[in-house]
Amino acid sequence: MNNTKIMNLAYEAGSILLENGAEISRVEDTIQRIAQHYGVDDVNVFVLSNGIMATSNEYARTKFIPIKGSSLDKVVAVNQLSRDISQGRCDLNMLEQRLKEIRAMKNKPAWEQIIAAALGSAAFCIIFGGGFFDSVIATIAGMILWIFMLLVGKHHLSRIISTVLGGLLASFLCISTFRLGFGTHLSNMIIGAVIPLIPGVAFTNGIRDLANEDYIAGVTRLLDALLTFFCIALGVALAFVIDSLIYGHLQMLDPLVASAETASLYVQLPAAFIGTWAFAVLFGVPRKYYLDCGLCGMLGWLLYLLLINNTSLSPTIIAFFATVLVAVTALIQSIIRKCPVTVFLISGIFPLVPGAGIFWTSYNIVSDNLYAATQTGLVAIKATIAIAAGILFVMEINSKNRIGKLFLK
């Protein structure tokens, strides 16, 4: 066989994975497995978060792959292709054809993404304590935000500028409607409205890369996520600044208080399910896994609420335990569904993301309350560390597939 052709096809499979949200270890493993299956044994692969270097006898190739969004349906498709190859159900010509088909797969239709962003914003507004009417405003703002991202942000602006402007647009819409007398909890409305901008793929995969000792890639992805968080915060802050210039004073906010009408488990759990489902859509998860993703996020949020309401544990410790449950659930789902754990983990972790901390840090900076900004920033950082620690803990326990073996007994 032509070793160069084999390596090029293996390289293409790895490129598709890296471009669309797979973790580094999966990219390296897939390239090596495909090459070795077709008879190329001396394969060396080095993958970063934005590039692949691969060599074998008389073959060397490197390619820059910029960090961008995710399309997890392509990751699932390549994962299934890798399974078929290992089971001898795919010759070289079929491999080439299927990779072309995977590369040509289209993103989720715009209408589905817009509906998901709108419902996700409404759901997370409720999760973070907003009332039903607040969630209506968040729905409209989230929908307009995603239309802007699809039509303008993703095609005509850099990711940094589009994220800042997206945060500004969604926040200003919420502030303007609140000024007109619509809504009760402005902070919750804004938190829900900007949640579609949260970089779930970069954050989760950065943690997983660190767990797999891919330190350069892990740190790079976490820095990318941190930059996105900063851009969202900057957009929110600019919205308050512009509003204060128009009205002559800064819009004052009451402390974050959960609305009584949405505080019960009967409302919170469906909201967590819908919110997680929404991000599964935005991340390009295949439709057949929507239910799994929603269940994963809902279970994590259920444990969080039960612990926060019935124990004296700190929110940081509770976030850790809830994350552990999400990660274990995602692993079990990946075994049952024969699908990468990333598909369920990235979506399922979202109800625990410290969106409120990001918002209040931005607002306190604008209102010159630096002490409060420091306090809310530290709360957000501790929650982020707890989530990271929970994922790392489960991935370390499962480093030898211990959970999988236990579950399959």
N, C-alpha and C positions, 0 to 999 in steps of 0.2 A: 504493500500500500504506500501511497504518497505521504510520507511523514509530515511534509510541509502542509498539505491539505488537512490532515488530521489535527495538527496543532492550530491551524487557523480556525477550524470549526470549534475546537475546544476553547480557544481564545474568545471567539464570538459569544459562546455560551456564557463565559465569565463576564464579558463586557455587558451583556444584557442584564445579568444579575446585579452587577455593581451599579449600573445606571438606574436601576428601579427599586433599590431599597434593601438589597440583601446584605447580610453581615459579611465581614472579610473572610472568615473561616469557611463559609459556604462557597464563596467564589473560588478560593484556592482549592478546596476539596473537589469541586465540580470539574475544574480544568484538569486536574491530575487524574481523576477517575475516567473521564472521557478519553484522554490521551492514552492512558495505560490500557484501557479496554480494547483499543484498536491497535495496540502493539508498540506504542511509544513509551518506553520505560524510563529513560533518563530525562525526567521532566523536573524543572525547577520553576517555581512560581512565587513571585513576591507581589503582594497586592497592598496598595494604600487606599485611602478613602476616595482618591481621585485619579487613580492610575493603576495599570497592570503591567508587570514585567514578567515575561515567560521565556524560558530557554529550554532547548533540548539539543540533541546532536544536529549540528548544522542548521539550527533554527534559533532566532532571537527576535523578540518583538516587544515594543513598549508603546503604550498609548495613554494619552491624557484623557481622563473622563471627568468632566466637571461635576461638582455636587449640584444636584437639582432635585426635583420632586420624585415621587415614587409611583410605581404602578405594580402593585404586588401580584396582580394576576399574571404578569410576565414572570415573576419569580416563581410562582406556583407552577407555571407551564414548563419552565426550564427544569424545575425540581422533578416533575413527572417525567420529562424527557430523560433525565439522568437515571431515574428508576428503570425506565424501559430499556435503556442501553445496558445497564448492569444485568438485566434479565434476558439479554440477547434478542430483544424484539425490535431492534432498530439497526439497519445497516448504515454505511457511510452516506449513501445517497439520500436515504430517508432522513438522516440526521441533518444534512444540509437543507433539505426542503422544510423540515419542521422548524429549524432556527429562523429561516426566512419568514415563515408564517408567524412565529412568535414576535419577531422584530416588527412585523407589520400590524400587530394587534393594536386596535384603536383604544384610546382612553375612554372612560365612562362618558356617555353623552352629557352635553352641557346641562340639559334640563335635570338629569338625575343628580349631578353635582350641586346645582343650585338648590334643589329641594333638600338635599342632605345638609348643605350649609345652613339653610334656614331652620330646619328642624333641630339640627345640632345646636345652633345658637339658642333656640327656645329651651331645649332640654338642659343645657348647661346654665342658663339663667336660673332655672328652677333648682338645679343641683346646688348652686351657690347661694340660694336663699331668696330668689326673686319670686314675686307673685305671678298669677296667671296673666294679668294684663301687662306686667313687665315683660313676660316671655313673648307676648305678641309684638311688642316694640323690638325686642331682640331678634325675633324672627325676620321682621322687615329689614332691619339693619344688616343681619347676617346674609340675607338674600342679596341685597344691593352690594354688599362687600364682595361676595363671590362673583357676581356679574362683572364688577370692576376688575377683579383679578383675572377672570377668563378673557375679557375683551381687551384690557389695557395692560394690567400688571405683568402677565406672563409672556407677553409678546413684544411690548414696546419699552419696558423699563427693566432695570437691573433688579435682582431679588431684594436687595437692601432697600432701594427706593420704593418698590412696590409694596413691601411690608410696612414701611413707615406710612406711606400714603393710605394703605388699607386700614391700618390702625386708626389713623386720623379720620378717615371717612366714616367708619363704623361708630367711632366714639362721638364724633360731631353730630351724627344723625340722632344718636341716643340723647345727647345733651339738648339738642334743638327741640326734640319732641317733649322732653321733660320740661323745658322752659315754657312750652305751650300748654302744660298742665296734664300731659299724658304720662302715666307711670308713677310708681311710688318709690321704688328703690333704684335710683340712677346707677349706683355702683354695680348692682347685679345685672342691670341691663347692658352695661358696657362690657362687663366680663363675659357675658354670654355672646355678645355681638362679635368680639374679637377672637373668640376661641378657635375658629377655623384656621387662624394663622399660626397656631402653636406648632412647632417643628417636632412632631412626634417621632418621625422616622429617624432623624439625626440624633435625637436625644436617646431613644431606646437602643439603636444600633451602636451608638458610642459606648454605652454601658456594656453591651454584649461583647463588643470588640475588646474592651478592657478585661472582661472576664476571660476571654480567650487569649490574653496576653499580647494582643495586637495594639500595643500602647500608642504608637504614632497615629494610627488610624482612629483609635478610640478618642484620643485627646483632640484630634482635628475635628471629628464629628461633634464632640461636646462643645468645642469652641464655636462651631457653626450654629449649633442650637442656642448657645448663649448669645451670640450676635443677633439671632432672630428674636429672642426674648427682649433684647435691648431695643431693637427696632420697633417692636410692638409697643413697648413702654414709651418710646419717644413719640410715636404717633398719638398715643393716648394723651400724653402731656401737651403736645402741640394743639390738640383739640380743645383742651381746657384754656390754653393761652389765647387762642383765637376767639373763643367764646367770651373770655374776660375783656378782650379788646373791644368787642362789639357791644357788650352790656356795661362795661366800665367797672366790673367787679367779678371776682372769681366765684363760680358756682359752688356754694358750700354743700358738703355732703354729710349726712348723718352716718354714725358708725354702721358697719355692716351687720345687719340684723336679718335673720331668716324670717320670711313671711310665714305666718301661722297656717295659711291656706294651702301651702305646698310642703309643709314640714313632715307630713306623715309618710310612712313607708309605702303606702298605697300610691303616692304620687312620686316619691323619690326613686323608687325602683324602676317604674316604667320610664322615667326621665333618664336614668342611667343607661337603660337598655337602648333607648332611642338615640341618646347622645353617642354611645359607643358605635351603634350601627351607622350613624352619620359619618363618623370618621373612617369606618371601614369602606364606605363609598368613596370618600375623598382620597383615601390612600390606594384606591384601585383594587380592593380585595374582590375576588370572584364572588358573584352573587350567592352561590350555594353555601358560602361560609358566613353570610351576614348574621344568621341566627346564632351561630357559635360565638362570634365576636360580641354580639349584644349580651349574651349570657355571661361571658367572661367578665365584661365590665360591670355588669349588674351584681355579680357575686362579690367582687371586690368592694363595691360601694356599699353593699349590704353589711359586710363585716365592718367596714369603717363606721357606718352609722350605729351599729349595735355596740361597738366598743366606745365610741365617743359619747353615747347616751347612757351607758350602763357601767362604765368603769372610770377610774380616776387617772388612767394612763394619759400621757402627754400626746398631743396630736402627731408629733413626730414619730413616736413609737407605734401609734395606731396606723399611721401611713405605711410604716415598715411591714407590719403584719398583713395589712390589706394588700400590699404589693406582693408579698410572698404568696398569698392565696391566688392572686391574678396570675402570677408566673407559673405556679403549679397547675392551675386550671388550663392555661395555655399549652403547657407541655403535654398534659393528658389529651387535650383536644388534638394536638398535632399528631399524637400517636394513633388516635382513633381515626382521624381524617387523612392520615398519611400526607401531611402538609407541613411546610416549614412553620416552626413555632412563632416566627416573626409576625405572621399573618394575624394571629390572635393576640399576641403580647402587645404589639404597638397600639392596636385599637383599644384593648381592654384596660390599659393603664390610664386612659385619659380622664376618667372621673376623679382620679387622685392628683392630677396636675395642679400645682399651686397657682391657678389663674388669679385668685383674689389677691395673693401677695404681690404679684406683678403689677396689678392695677393700683393697689394702695400705695405701693412704693412710688409709682409715677405721680400719683395725685399729691402725695405728701411733699415730693420734691418741688412740684409746681407751686404749692401753697407755702413754700419756704419753711416747712416743718421738718427740718432735717433729722431731728431726733426720732420722730415718728417714722420717717422714711427708712432710717437705719433699722428700726425695730421690725417693720413689716418686711423689709428686705431680708433680714436674718430669718424670719419665719419662713419666707419662700425658699431660702437657701437650705434650711434644715429639712423642709419637706422634700426638696429635690434630692438631698443626700439620702433621706430615708427611702425614697423610691429606688434610687440607684443601688443602695445597700440591699434592698429586698430582692431586686433582680439578680445582683451579683451572688447573693446567698443561695438562691435556688439554682442558678447556673453552675455554681461550684459543687453543690450537692449532686447535680446531674452530670457532672463532667465525665463520669464513666457510665452514663446512661442508667444510673441507679434507679431513678424514678420510673423510667420506662420499663426496666426489668421487673420492678416491684409491681407495677400496674398490670403487666402482662402475665404475672404468675396466676 
